[in-house]
Amino acid sequence: MEFVAVLAVAVGVALLNSFHVIVQWLNNKPGEMFTGIAHSFADYFLYTTHMAQGAAGRWVYADQLFTNETLAPTWYYWFNVTLGHLGSLVGLSPFATYNVSLVFLVVVLCLVWYYLAKTLYPTNRFLRLTSWIMILTTTSFFSPVPSGTGLDFLHVELLGQFWFSPSPIFNRLGGVPYQVFQTILFVLLAIVFSRSLTMESTLRITKHELRSMGKAFFSSFIIHNSLFIILLAFFAAIANPVQMVLFVAAATVTTAYVFTHHKNFNVSIHQHIVALGAVAVTGAFGAWMANQEFARQPVFVAARAWELAQWVPNSLPILLLSMGPILFFVPFGIRKVFTKGDTLRILLISYGLISFSLFLSGVPRLLQLSPVRFLHPVPYAAALTLLAVEGFFQLSGMLKRVFRNEAPRAHARGIFKFFGERNPPKHYPTTLKLRGVSARSHSSTGLHPWSSAKADKISLYTMHALLLALYLIFTVPAMYRQLMDRTTPARNPQLLMDTVYNHVPAPIVEALTWLKRQPQTVPPAARSPASRGESVVVLVDPQIPIEVLVPVFTGKISFTGHPIHTLYPDVKETLRQQFFTGLMSSPQMFLSDHRIGYIIAAPTRVLPPLVLSLVTQVYKNTSVTIYKL
């Protein structure tokens, strides 16, 4: 029953994450094609272009269709290409593939978060579900917006916000399938790696066998799921090299902790070395591959330069405000987490501390990286929630005893021994169970399990409920604000939800579909010796700015269309304006140099005479005129 409820909530969360798409889908009118923009419109059409290439038969590699420079295909978008290919096998368009896969992956992510909570709290349902709820809902502090009649709680201001922050709920869930996929990878990697450090081997390795590193490695490799670790680490590293480096650092800290503190485990040092080596070596290789690809592709170099130009206030007050109401409980859980000291907890806390410390430091700028690259949903949500849930439980017990005057003087000293509570009173249950009362509680007190012990248990649950309600009171308004921002076009202009980009008129779809069937190679009139056999480029009239739709609908290169993946966008925009306004002195050279084979113009556009002498009208409807060289 618990899993059914969790699954239902996960589906609901996934639908809320895509609610802005659902609303616009319901508002789509007859005669319009719905494209389902789920993310910033330029990047959305970039990713769906990769999926369209996969639907056309590609695997792994994608062409750069938003810039006319001759660039090698890239493997970095392998996930998008693969999704597009798989979606086409079941008859989905690239747009449907994107949104269906996003909903599915968010459901999986919610279930993986639940699996993490269950791993941390396998026997305590209340803590398990509380931690899962906090992982899903933790968000920034908010401030009511003043109005003429007082404070308006219906419109709140989110505090501690910055570009690409993982603090908003829907940012952590994400509007990009690949980002959700990499979050799933890091959560699973944390769980599998922590288990590999403490899982007792079923095969004993003797001292003689230890001399043979190959045999010892092979034995540990098979027994302790190193292959699974290698696969997770590789795909996580190529997806996010920076986070992989942070994870390896956290894994190193955790391995050292386990080796020095867990002497009672029947686990050899070999097992530690193999597990850490599998993560470190594979992660380093994957990160190296990704960085090599970034350096090889000019569009990625341009994207990194653009990202560095985005201002990010990486100060401690901003970071604390972005953490939100969960901070109320974090101080009370610090000592408890480190007292328990199991590997998964140490790994997640180390990951979070390293992530936050580097974000606040000057290291990102020294490495020519944006500080936000050092934040991620996994260290952000998991580390904070782990501390908060332990603090939540500790604070509940402390407040219950304070209000019932049950805290003895010895516990009052040192603020309940710095929240550790190592000697709880004997007259209340020391273990919390969901069903029944622990044997320890009634053996020590001599009380019947259905008398005052049950009253104490109910009182503790009441305190849990009150604290959880307090948390939700400070969280729900911020969640509501984010949902409204996500679904209201005026508040979310980057998605262009209520424009022709999301609701493409039928005449434009028909014109682009016709263009898709035309040859992909450069026509003879525009062919120069350097461009023979290369793909044709499409030039779009500024009066009908649909250049961002050209690659996904036609499979052809657009001369302009993306602010980053179009190289030299300002220069090309100037050239485009000059071409259509007749200010260009040599349009034939321009068309030839840039391999332009088709021109899309508005029906009302009158091309300059010099341009008309170079082109032939080949298609026209009420919205679009297409010329061919």
Helices and strands as residue ranges (DSSP letters): H 2-17, H 19-26, E 32-34, H 41-55, H 78-89, H 94-120, H 125-137, E 142-147, E 150-158, H 169-173, H 177-198, H 207-210, H 213-223, H 226-239, H 241-261, H 269-296, H 298-309, H 316-323, G 324-328, H 330-340, H 343-360, H 363-366, G 371-374, H 377-377, I 378-383, H 384-403, H 409-412, H 414-418, H 439-445, H 452-473, H 476-487, G 489-491, G 493-495, E 503-505, H 506-516, G 524-526, G 529-531, E 537-540, G 547-549, H 550-554, E 557-558, H 569-581, H 587-593, E 596-601, H 609-612, E 616-620, E 625-628
